């Protein structure tokens, strides 16, 4: 790396990451937490396979920042760190969730998340040289209560989806969406409002 992007900034790359600023993913503490998360995801998968629900929930509790009562995630599950993911009560997440939680990921209560969904907080510079120099950052993702993401939905960095909204299978959500709408497509566009009577 030819340019010192952090002159005068005494923070570690982990501290920069947690602040939402540009950083380089070489922090040893981040590496330790990521490895722990991989191990916990693997152990969680095994606990579900052998039908040990108590152990599975305990492992999820260790992995995630918070897990609401009655929430369930079908393995396999892939995360960056796990600790930045917060799942509300009674939410169901189907298999093959990829949740790259460099920034906070909040999933509300009573959500339904289809298989193969991707929640992606990391960002990279558009300019070639900073990207070549391995700079990255992240923006949080937030799903309100009672959100339904169909199978294969991709939610991009910085997106908020409001309560009760439904995102059609295979959609790519590049911008925030309000509550009480159905959105589909790539990029996802609002199809219609949902009546909440």
MARVEXTOR-752683 format. One line per 5 residues: number of its first residue (from 1); their letters; for each residue z negated, x negated, y negated of N, C-alpha, C, CB. Coordinates in pm, whole numbers, plus 50000, padded with zeros to 5 digits. Each point is the difference from the previous one (the first is absolute). Glycine has a CB too. Layout:
N
NUM) A) Z/X/Y/Z/X/Y/Z/X/Y/Z/X/Y | ...
END
This chain:
197
1) XXXXX) 50000/49914/50118/50000/50086/49882/50000/49911/49877/49877/50186/50122 | 50226/49823/49796/50012/49915/49884/49917/50046/49881/50225/49946/50080 | 49757/50183/49901/49929/50054/49885/49857/50033/50039/50214/50093/49907 | 49691/49868/50006/49861/50040/50022/49978/50133/49927/49920/49756/50022 | 50083/50352/50054/49990/50133/49942/49858/50035/49958/50193/50068/50140
6) XXXXX) 49710/49853/49901/49860/50039/49981/49922/49902/49913/50010/50111/50221 | 50061/49816/49692/49933/49908/49910/49897/50076/49916/50206/49852/49992 | 49671/50096/50007/49894/50063/49922/49936/50119/50067/50118/49924/49802 | 49925/50111/50318/49941/50113/50073/49919/49943/50116/50193/50156/49936 | 49673/49847/50053/49917/49937/50104/49982/50085/50125/49884/49884/49817
11) XXXXX) 50171/50238/50185/49979/50089/50114/50070/49950/50125/49978/50190/49842 | 49967/49849/50274/50068/49975/50126/50116/50098/50013/49786/49915/50107 | 50306/50055/49985/50109/50095/50024/49947/50133/50050/50152/49808/50051 | 49740/50192/50026/49940/50127/50043/49950/50080/49880/49935/49895/50218 | 50001/50039/49688/49951/50069/49880/50116/50056/49918/49800/49850/49996
16) XXXXX) 50308/50075/49995/50118/50051/49929/50058/50122/50073/50051/49767/49915 | 49956/50224/50218/50053/50110/50079/49917/50127/49977/50083/49836/50173 | 49785/50151/49836/49914/50117/49985/50005/50060/49860/49852/49903/50175 | 50184/50015/49726/50014/50048/49863/50136/50064/49974/49842/49822/49928 | 50248/50170/50171/50134/50057/49983/50095/49909/49927/49895/50221/50001
21) XXXXX) 50069/49651/49986/50084/49903/49929/50086/49923/50100/49828/49980/49816 | 50270/49947/50130/50080/49914/50085/49912/49895/50066/50200/50037/49853 | 49831/49932/50272/49924/49902/50076/50092/49941/50106/49780/50122/49957 | 50172/49778/50113/50071/49943/50114/49914/50023/50124/50116/49823/49855 | 49947/50222/50252/49926/50044/50120/49961/49881/50088/50123/50218/49993
26) XXXXX) 49800/49689/49948/49956/49885/50079/49847/49985/49996/50219/49887/49952 | 49712/50218/50007/49854/49992/49988/49936/50002/50138/50010/50113/49775 | 49903/49791/50257/49940/49997/50135/49914/50123/50031/50002/49753/49983 | 49935/50305/49917/49920/50121/50025/50090/50118/50035/49824/49917/49842 | 50289/50095/50090/50097/50103/50037/50050/49980/50143/50069/50019/49760
31) XXXXX) 49957/49856/50276/50047/49972/50136/49895/50039/50103/50142/49811/49913 | 49732/50160/50058/49892/50036/50093/49989/50151/50016/49876/49792/49935 | 50130/50282/49954/49987/50146/50004/50121/50061/50072/49866/49998/49785 | 50254/49948/50191/50120/50051/50066/49993/49978/50151/50132/49954/49793 | 49819/49931/50249/49988/49973/50144/49897/50093/50062/50063/49760/49962
36) XXXXX) 49825/50262/49969/49898/50094/50048/50061/50140/50015/49818/49864/49887 | 50264/50177/50015/50062/50133/50004/50093/50011/50121/49985/50016/49749 | 50093/49880/50280/50088/50003/50117/49919/50016/50128/50166/49856/49879 | 49723/50071/50129/49915/50009/50119/49941/50140/50015/49945/49756/49978 | 50005/50300/49912/49941/50134/50006/50104/50107/50035/49829/49928/49831
41) XXXXX) 50293/50059/50116/50108/50094/50036/50028/49993/50149/50100/49976/49771 | 49905/49903/50283/50026/49982/50143/49886/50060/50083/50130/49789/49950 | 49746/50182/50013/49886/50053/50073/49993/50153/49989/49877/49784/49959 | 50158/50268/49925/50003/50146/49981/50102/50063/50096/49933/49972/49757 | 50186/49970/50250/50104/50051/50089/49948/50002/50144/50180/49911/49846
46) XXXXX) 49758/49981/50196/49946/49991/50137/49891/50104/50024/50054/49755/50002 | 49859/50267/49900/49893/50098/50017/50056/50141/50017/49849/49855/49863 | 50258/50176/50064/50062/50132/50014/50064/50014/50138/50042/50009/49750 | 50024/49885/50297/50066/50004/50131/49899/50027/50111/50175/49842/49915 | 49707/50097/50078/49900/50019/50105/49912/50122/49973/50001/49753/50040
51) XXXXX) 50034/50325/49857/49934/50128/49971/49853/49982/49959/50155/50108/50162 | 49818/49786/49761/49865/49977/49948/50000/50038/49852/49955/49812/50168 | 50032/50319/49805/50011/50050/49863/49892/49943/49911/50102/50208/50088 | 49777/49778/49963/49891/49946/49919/50029/49859/49954/49841/50144/50124 | 50206/49772/49969/50035/49862/49965/50118/49997/49904/49915/49922/50222
56) XXXXX) 50184/50165/49801/50118/50004/49913/49960/50034/49857/50141/50070/50195 | 49774/50031/49789/49957/50038/49864/49918/49890/49936/50002/50241/50068 | 49914/49691/50011/49922/49889/49946/50092/49888/49950/49811/50058/50155 | 50294/49914/49921/50095/49896/49959/50076/50040/49874/50023/49930/50240 | 50018/50197/49751/50065/50047/49877/49907/49986/49882/50139/50160/50133
61) XXXXX) 49733/49872/49889/49900/49987/49894/49986/49858/49952/49881/50193/50096 | 50131/49711/49995/49995/49858/49961/50127/49957/49928/49850/49956/50195 | 50263/50100/49845/50129/49958/49947/50027/50055/49860/50084/49990/50233 | 49890/50139/49748/50040/50067/49877/49892/49994/49893/50144/50151/50136 | 49899/49865/49740/49905/50010/49890/49912/50121/50013/50161/49882/49855
66) XXXXX) 49897/50231/50186/49922/50121/50029/50083/50093/50088/49872/49979/49781 | 50057/50098/50302/50063/50095/50092/49919/50127/49998/50091/49814/50148 | 49972/50295/49805/49930/50127/49991/49972/50063/50135/50107/50032/49781 | 49795/50054/50221/49960/50069/50124/50116/50080/50056/49763/50012/49919 | 50259/49972/50211/50106/50076/50068/50139/49944/49981/49858/50196/49973
71) XXXXX) 50156/49693/49955/50133/49938/49984/50037/49925/50127/49964/49979/49749 | 50165/50012/50279/50045/49932/50121/50133/49932/49974/49880/50167/50144 | 50136/49713/49909/50124/49924/49990/50044/49964/50141/49938/49907/49770 | 50181/50139/50268/50053/49963/50132/50059/49860/49993/50049/50242/50055 | 49913/49671/50038/50059/49867/50001/50143/50004/50054/49771/49900/50030
76) XXXXX) 50305/49992/49950/49958/49879/49932/49998/50016/49848/50093/49871/50190 | 49825/50046/49749/49978/50000/49856/50020/49857/49951/49837/50197/50011 | 50236/49786/49879/50022/49867/49941/49954/50001/49856/50195/49957/50155 | 49720/49948/49809/49950/49987/49863/50008/49854/49957/49846/50200/50030 | 50141/49776/49839/49984/49862/49953/49854/49959/50010/50196/50028/49843
81) XXXXX) 49716/50051/50097/49857/49964/49995/49910/50111/50053/50051/49855/49805 | 49990/50270/50182/49919/50111/50046/49894/50044/49902/50042/49921/50226 | 49892/49984/49714/49886/50031/49912/50039/50077/49875/49892/49795/50086 | 50236/50203/49878/50046/50070/49879/50058/50138/50031/50046/49778/49897 | 49930/50272/50225/50052/50131/50042/49884/50098/50009/50192/49893/50128
86) XXXXX) 49825/50224/49809/49897/50104/49998/50063/50130/50045/49873/49884/49812 | 50073/50172/50297/50058/50119/50063/49899/50113/49991/50140/49860/50158 | 49904/50256/49791/49912/50114/49981/49972/50077/50128/50086/50015/49771 | 49816/50072/50219/49955/50079/50114/50113/50087/50056/49769/50001/49903 | 50231/50011/50229/50088/50090/50075/50149/49965/49988/49830/50177/49966
91) XXXXX) 50200/49706/49987/50139/49955/49991/50046/49951/50137/49970/49938/49757 | 50154/50096/50278/50059/49953/50125/50119/49911/49967/49924/50208/50124 | 50076/49672/49934/50109/49905/49981/50060/49970/50136/49890/49899/49795 | 50239/50128/50219/50068/49980/50128/50029/49851/50022/50100/50231/49984 | 49960/49738/50130/50016/49860/50042/50095/49922/49910/49954/50073/50232
96) XXXXX) 50026/49794/49772/50085/49902/49932/49991/50004/49848/50151/50018/50192 | 49730/50014/49755/49982/49986/49855/50001/49852/49965/49865/50216/49988 | 50214/49749/49911/49994/49868/49938/49946/50020/49860/50195/49909/50139 | 49684/50038/49836/49934/50015/49871/49972/49861/49945/49896/50224/50067 | 50192/49728/49847/49985/49867/49944/49911/50011/49876/50228/49926/50088
101) XXXXX) 49644/50050/49935/49897/50029/49901/49960/49877/49920/49918/50180/50147 | 50180/49756/49790/49969/49893/49906/49927/50060/49880/50203/49866/50074 | 49836/50253/49885/49926/50080/49903/49941/50121/50075/50152/49926/49806 | 49766/50150/50126/49931/50115/50060/50100/50107/50045/49799/49952/49856 | 50177/50101/50263/50073/50116/50051/49897/50110/50022/50182/49857/50112
106) XXXXX) 49836/50255/49818/49910/50114/50013/50076/50116/50062/49864/49924/49800 | 50085/50128/50310/50058/50116/50067/49894/50109/49995/50149/49858/50155 | 49885/50256/49788/49902/50106/49977/49956/50071/50127/50099/50029/49778 | 49827/50077/50202/49950/50082/50111/50110/50092/50052/49768/49990/49904 | 50225/50041/50227/50087/50101/50064/50148/49964/49993/49830/50171/49943
111) XXXXX) 50202/49702/50049/50141/49958/49996/50058/49995/50141/49956/49867/49791 | 50173/50146/50218/50075/49986/50125/50105/49892/49975/49961/50245/50070 | 50027/49645/50004/50092/49887/49982/50080/49985/50130/49843/49882/49835 | 50289/50132/50156/50085/49995/50118/50013/49859/50056/50124/50195/49912 | 49945/49792/50203/50017/49868/50061/50091/49911/49916/49967/50104/50224
116) XXXXX) 50010/49766/49789/50085/49898/49939/50003/50005/49848/50136/50008/50204 | 49755/50037/49735/49989/50001/49854/49963/49861/49951/49932/50244/50001 | 50122/49720/49883/49969/49871/49937/49943/50024/49861/50183/49886/50133 | 49697/50060/49843/49937/50003/49868/49997/49856/49952/49857/50209/50053 | 50225/49759/49848/50029/49861/49965/49957/49970/49857/50192/50001/50160
121) XXXXX) 49695/49930/49823/49953/49966/49864/50058/49870/49945/49792/50120/50055 | 50253/49782/50027/50044/49873/49942/50127/50011/49917/49895/49889/50193 | 50111/50026/49704/50119/49987/49916/50034/49851/49989/49944/50212/49868 | 50180/49760/50098/50046/49863/49981/50084/49995/49873/49997/49954/50250 | 50005/49933/49681/50081/49991/49879/50148/50021/50029/49832/49844/49903
126) XXXXX) 50237/50218/50005/50145/50016/50011/50069/49867/49969/49981/50245/49936 | 49963/49679/49971/50060/49872/49962/49997/49905/50121/49928/50033/49757 | 50182/49895/50266/50010/49918/50121/49896/49888/50010/50239/50051/49997 | 49736/49874/49894/49914/49882/50013/49854/50036/50030/50152/49883/49844 | 49787/50211/50084/49862/50036/50037/49989/50054/50143/49955/50049/49759
131) XXXXX) 50148/50023/50285/49998/50049/50139/50013/49882/50097/50103/50220/49926 | 49983/49683/50042/50014/49880/50082/49868/49922/50004/50246/49989/49942 | 49679/50017/49949/49871/49932/49991/49887/50080/50065/50078/49893/49790 | 49958/50217/50276/49907/50080/50083/49899/50081/49920/50028/49829/50174 | 50002/50202/49701/49912/50089/49923/50014/50143/50052/50019/49850/49797
136) XXXXX) 49872/50219/50204/50000/50142/50035/49885/50068/49929/50105/49951/50224 | 49894/50181/49783/49893/50082/49944/49995/50129/50080/50027/49899/49765 | 49903/50201/50186/49994/50128/50071/49958/50109/49903/49943/49884/50216 | 50094/50239/49818/49961/50118/49923/49946/50103/50097/50174/49954/49821 | 49718/50116/50143/49935/50093/50093/50086/50122/50032/49782/49924/49911
141) XXXXX) 50187/50136/50203/50062/50125/50044/49889/50102/50018/50192/49878/50116 | 49833/50245/49839/49900/50106/50014/50066/50130/50047/49860/49893/49819 | 50089/50161/50290/50043/50131/50049/49886/50097/49975/50153/49899/50178 | 49877/50215/49761/49897/50101/49975/49958/50070/50128/50092/50032/49772 | 49827/50071/50214/49955/50078/50115/50114/50087/50054/49765/50001/49907
146) XXXXX) 50236/50018/50225/50092/50092/50067/50147/49962/49981/49831/50178/49968 | 50195/49693/50017/50139/49952/49992/50055/49986/50141/49953/49878/49781 | 50174/50157/50236/50068/49984/50129/50118/49907/49979/49928/50231/50081 | 50070/49654/49987/50113/49908/50000/50069/50011/50135/49885/49842/49838 | 50242/50197/50161/50075/50010/50124/50025/49863/50062/50108/50208/49914
151) XXXXX) 49939/49791/50209/50025/49876/50072/50093/49907/49924/49963/50123/50211 | 50003/49749/49790/50086/49899/49941/50001/49993/49849/50135/50029/50196 | 49775/50041/49738/49994/49994/49854/49955/49861/49956/49948/50248/49987 | 50112/49702/49906/49960/49874/49938/49948/50032/49860/50171/49865/50134 | 49707/50091/49837/49941/50017/49868/49991/49863/49935/49868/50206/50072
156) XXXXX) 50195/49780/49811/50012/49871/49933/49880/49970/49910/50248/50026/50008 | 49741/49849/49946/49885/49960/49918/49983/50085/49875/50029/49770/50086 | 49847/50260/49881/49967/50070/49877/50018/50150/50004/50063/49797/49888 | 49970/50260/50227/50029/50143/50011/49873/50081/50022/50226/49945/50092 | 49764/50166/49836/49898/50102/50023/50071/50129/50040/49838/49893/49832
161) XXXXX) 50111/50172/50273/50054/50129/50044/49888/50102/49986/50167/49892/50162 | 49859/50216/49764/49896/50098/49970/49963/50089/50118/50082/49996/49770 | 49806/50073/50216/49946/50088/50103/50106/50099/50051/49773/49978/49896 | 50222/50047/50235/50080/50103/50068/50149/49970/50010/49834/50160/49919 | 50211/49730/50028/50144/49973/50001/50047/49958/50139/49987/49934/49759
166) XXXXX) 50140/50095/50269/50063/49973/50128/50120/49910/49975/49923/50224/50097 | 50085/49666/49979/50111/49907/49987/50080/50003/50130/49871/49851/49837 | 50257/50182/50154/50084/50017/50117/50020/49871/50078/50112/50183/49882 | 49908/49832/50248/50016/49886/50090/50109/49906/49951/49924/50142/50191 | 50048/49728/49816/50097/49899/49962/50014/49976/49852/50115/50061/50202
171) XXXXX) 49810/50008/49716/50012/49982/49855/49939/49868/49955/49992/50248/49972 | 50058/49702/49915/49947/49879/49937/49947/50040/49863/50162/49847/50126 | 49706/50144/49858/49936/50046/49877/49983/49880/49907/49879/50188/50122 | 50205/49806/49774/50001/49887/49908/49925/50029/49870/50218/49933/50099 | 49756/50194/49872/49929/50038/49878/49894/50104/50035/50205/49951/49858
176) XXXXX) 49693/50058/50058/49891/50096/50024/50052/50142/49998/49837/49840/49898 | 50099/50246/50181/50037/50141/50011/49878/50085/49970/50180/49947/50170 | 49839/50169/49768/49886/50085/49966/49948/50076/50121/50091/50023/49770 | 49803/50052/50209/49946/50087/50103/50094/50117/50026/49766/49934/49933 | 50224/50121/50189/50063/50127/50034/50152/50001/49992/49796/50105/49919
181) XXXXX) 50266/49788/50134/50147/49997/50004/50045/49954/50139/50012/49953/49751 | 50112/50080/50281/50070/49942/50114/50102/49904/49944/49966/50207/50147 | 50035/49669/49906/50095/49899/49954/50068/49938/50122/49861/49952/49792 | 50268/50021/50195/50077/49941/50110/50099/49900/49944/49974/50209/50138 | 50072/49700/49949/50112/49914/49965/49962/49857/49970/50109/50199/49913
186) XXXXX) 49996/49724/50054/49985/49859/49965/50083/49973/49875/49960/49935/50243 | 49974/50053/49642/49857/50016/49978/49959/50147/50007/50001/49794/49858 | 49872/50230/50176/49952/50137/50015/50009/50075/49867/49845/49926/50184 | 50209/50195/49825/50011/50087/49882/49936/50134/50035/50214/49885/49919 | 49730/50177/49980/49933/50129/50021/50105/50106/50034/49814/49937/49839
191) XXXXX) 50163/50131/50275/50089/50106/50045/49955/50134/49940/50047/49873/50215 | 49821/50151/49794/49947/50123/49943/49848/49990/49992/50195/50133/50093 | 49747/49961/49834/49855/50011/49991/49947/50076/50123/50010/49995/49746 | 49864/49983/50285/49931/50071/50108/49906/50102/49938/50018/49800/50156 | 49990/50322/49890/49906/50103/49954/49864/49976/50064/50189/50167/49970
196) XX) 49707/49834/49950/49864/49973/50050/49915/50127/49999/50016/49764/49916 | 50046/50350/50099/49924/50127/49999/49925/50021/50129/50168/50096/49847
END
